Amino acid sequence: ILDQILSKQTVGSRNELLKLVNNRLDNEYQISVYTLDKDLDALRAEIEPNGVTIPKNEKKYYYSQEGYSHYNQQLNDEDKVMFLVAQNIFQVFKNSKLKERFRDLIMKVIDKKGAKKMWEEIGTLSFIQLEGRLNVPGTALLPDLIQAIFDKTRVSFKYKKDGKKRMVSPYFLQQNAQHWYLIAYDHDKKGEEAIRVYALNKMSEVNTSPGEYYKDPSFRPDEYFRHSLGIWHQHHEQPVKVEIEILDESWYERLQQSKLHPTQKDLGNHRI
């Protein structure tokens, strides 16, 4: 925080500097003049090898090198572009708490005044249109499910398909055709049938549950959908090789550029 302040301005007194620092700290983390002096000395020790200092024998506080920032936390135009891109990409989560949590994170890691101004500038701009921007039921469940996956915690929920309660160890989330799906180990199943796909818009009464989280040692998230068209598949069956002949030249060219499936190969002579 001291670096952020001194990289942008000269502060006229120690009390003024103390006030500027405490304005950026939560109430439980307010510091004293004693702590401020210690932190100033610590910052001096870090910057002096770079030929920069904070003069000690003056009543005002500033970096001896104008525009210097030890932690390089000032936002330039390139930084703003990257935050704008991130803000647009996070529109995929706009109907969940994740979007607001992302904004709160940005406010924590950069100068709050700069962040507020920046978010006011870019908050309404949208130049990346993502598939997941529709108001899809189930999106609100994403934060809790992501937390459960990260914490390796069991989750219980009712599933609309039959109304029964499920107890699962969640593995990962997948988006497909503007809908979200949970891939999880169902503790009421066994063998290859235990790893299931659940549509978030069919889940209700979602809660974390006690019990040991189970990670299937043979499960590979990056392999799970390798032979699938879309989200659904039958893992107990072997993949089938299909050869397709495209009679229309324009469609043949389109399928060369935009594959139907990751395993697609061009065999020539209008065949894939």
N, C-alpha and C positions, 0 to 999 in steps of 0.2 A: 504493500500500500504506500509506503514511503517513496518507493521508486516511482510509482505511478504519479504521485503528487509532484515530486521534485523534478521529474522529467518534463513537466508541463508549465511550471510556474516557480516564481520566487515567493517564499512565504515570509511575511514581515516580522513574525515573532514566534517564540517557542509555544506560547499558549494558542496562537492561531494554528500552528502545525498540529498540536495535540487535538484541537477541535476538529480539524480536517480528517485526521486519522480516525478518531472515535465516531465521526459521522458515517464512516464506512464499516464500522464494526457493530455486531449485534450487542444488545445491552449487557449480556453476560460476559462479553469479552472486552469491555471498556478498559483502556490502559491508563496508567498514571504518568506524570512527568518523569519519574524515575525510570520507568520502563521505556519511555520514549528516548531518553538519553542513551540507555543501553542499546536500543535497536539502531539508533543513529550511529553509534560507535561500531556496531557490527556491520552496518551497511558501508561505512567508511572503509573498514578493513577489506571488504569484498571489492570495492571499486578502485581503490588506490593502485593496485597492480596495473590497471588500465589507464593510469595517468589522470584520473578524475578524483575529485574530493568534494566534501561538503565542508566549507570553511567553518572553523570552530570559534574564531575570535570576532565574529560579527553577530549582530542581533538578528540578522535575517538568515534564511536557510535556502540553499539552491545548489545545483550541480555546477562545478567550476567550468564544465564543458557544456555549452548551450545545446539543448536538444538530446542530450545523452539519456539513455534508458538502459539500466543494467539488465533488466529482465525482458527488455524489448516487448513491452506489453501495449504499446501504443498501436492503434488500429490505422493501417494505411488503406489505400483504395483496393489493393489486392486482397487484404484481409476481409474487407467489407463484401467483396464479390464472393469469397468463399463462404461467409456467413449467409449471404443471400441464397447461394446454392443449397446450403444445408437447410435453411429455413423452408425452401421449396420442397426439398426431398422429404422433410418431416411432415409435409401435408398428408402423406400416406397414413399418418397417425392422428390426423386432425380431430377425429371423433373420440379420441381417448385422452387420458391424462398425460400420455407420453409427450404430446406436443407442448403442453404447458410446462412439464418438467424440463424439457429441452430448453425452453426460454429461460426458466429459472436458473439452469446450469450456466447458460451464457452470462446471465447477470452476475453470477458468483465469480466467474473466472476472469472477467474484464472489468475495467472501470465502469462503475454503475451509471454515472452520468453519460458517459459515451455510449454505453449499452442502450440506455433508455432512448437517447436520440437516434441511435442507429436503428433500433427496432421500430421506432415511429416512422423512419424513412422507408424501411424495406418491408414492414409488416403486411402491406396490402399488395405488394408486387408479386406476380406469379408468371414465370416464364417456363416452368417445367411442369408439364401435365402428366401426372402419374395415374396408373390404372386404379390404384386404391383410393382415389379421392371421393368416391361415392359414399353416401351414408349407409354403410353396410352394417346390419345388425351383428353384434358380437364384438365389434371393435373395442368397446369399452372394457372387455375382459383382458385385453392385451397386457396392460401394466402388471396385473396380478399374476398372470401366467408367466410372463417374462421373469418376474421376481422368483416364482416357484422353481422355474428351470434353473436359474442362477443359484438359488439356495439348495437345490436338490431336495425339494420337499414334495411329499405326496399331495395330490389334489383330488377332491371329490366333487361330483356334479351330477345333475339329472340330465338325461339326454332325451330330446324330443322324439327320437325315432321310436322308442318303446316306453319312455317315462321312467325307466329304471335308473337307479343310482349307480354311478361308476366310481371306482377307486383306481387312480392311475399314478404312475410316475411319469411326469411330462418330460419329453426329450427336446423337441424343437417346434417352431411355428413355421408354417408355409403359407404363402399367399398365392392364389391361383384364381384366374377369372374373376377378379375383384372381390374374392371372399378369402377369409382366413381359416386355417385348419391347424389343429393341434395333433401332433404325432406323439403318442405316449404308450407306455407299457401298461396294459390292463391287468390288474392283479387277480381278476376272476377268470382269466384265460390262461392257456398254456401253449408252449411251443411257438411255432411260427404265427399262430393266430393271436398271440398276446400283444403284439405291437399293432396298434390300431390308429385310424385316422378319424378325427372328430371335427365336424364343422362347428365353428364358434357360435354361429347364429342359431344352433340347435341346443346349445348348452345353457343351463340355468342353475341357480343356487350353487355357484362355484365357491369352494372354500379350501383352504389348506387343511390337511388332515394328519393326525399322528400316524406313526408307523414307519418302518424302514424303507427308504427310497431304494428302488432297484434299477440298476443299469445293466442291460443285457450286454454281456461282453462281446457278442458277435454283431451288435448293431453298429452300422456306419451311416450317419446322417447324409453324407455326400453320395452314398450309393443307393439310398432308399428309393428315390424316384428315377433312377437311371433308365429303367426300362418302361417307364410309365408315359402314357399320353394324358397329360393333365394331372389330376390329383389321385385318381383311383387306379387300382391295380390288384393283381393276385400274385403275391410273392411265392406261393407254393408251386406255381407253374413256370415252366421254362419260357424264355422269350421266343417269339416266332419271327423268322426272317421273311420279309415280304418284299417282292420286287414289283415296282410300279412302272408302267409305261405311260408317258404323258403325250397325248397326240397333238395338243395345241402348243405351238412354239412359245407364245408369250407366257403361258403357265409354266412351261418347262424352265424358262429363264427365271421366273419368280421363285420357283422352288429351289433353284440353284442358289439364289441369294437369301432366301428365308426358309430355313429347314422346317420340315414337319416334326422332326424328332432329332435329338442330339446324335443318334447313331446313323443318321442318314448319310449315304455316300452317293456320289454321282458316278454312274456306270457308263455314261456316254450313250449316244444313240437314243436320246429321249427317255432313258431309264434311270431310275434311282432305287 
